[in-house]
Amino acid sequence: MLKHRGFPGRLPGTDFQFVVRRPNPKGVTALTKRERFRDRKPMDRRAGAAFMQALWEQFGDQPFERGNLDAGRLSWLFGREVLPAEDPFDPADYEALLVIDVDAAQLAFPDAFDGSPM
């Protein structure tokens, strides 16, 4: 499992996790498309925006390996702002390649794109 150095571990001051420390011994947690409802709590919205901003700053519009990125946090974006970058795609693989759909991400999280990616 690739560890993304420099990627924030969590949203500061919260328990919203962005990365995992070690591979799951029971098997890789598969990415699934999770429904986001309009009545989400403000803190949930901030966590999603902060995670999207961290993805943008780390990877930009280039494909990236899932690695140690948290499956739960990725699943809130998967299928909309974060898409598979390869075909066939295995949602239960730490080496699976993903890519940010920049247009969809900018619509959903406009504040995350104030700066350009590193």
ABEGO torsion letter per residue (X at the ends): XBBBBGBBABBBGBABBABBABBBAAEBBBBBBBBBBAABBAAAAAAAAAAAAAAAAAAEABBBBAEABBAAAAAAABGBABBBABOBBBAABAABBBBBBAAAAAAABAAAAABBBX
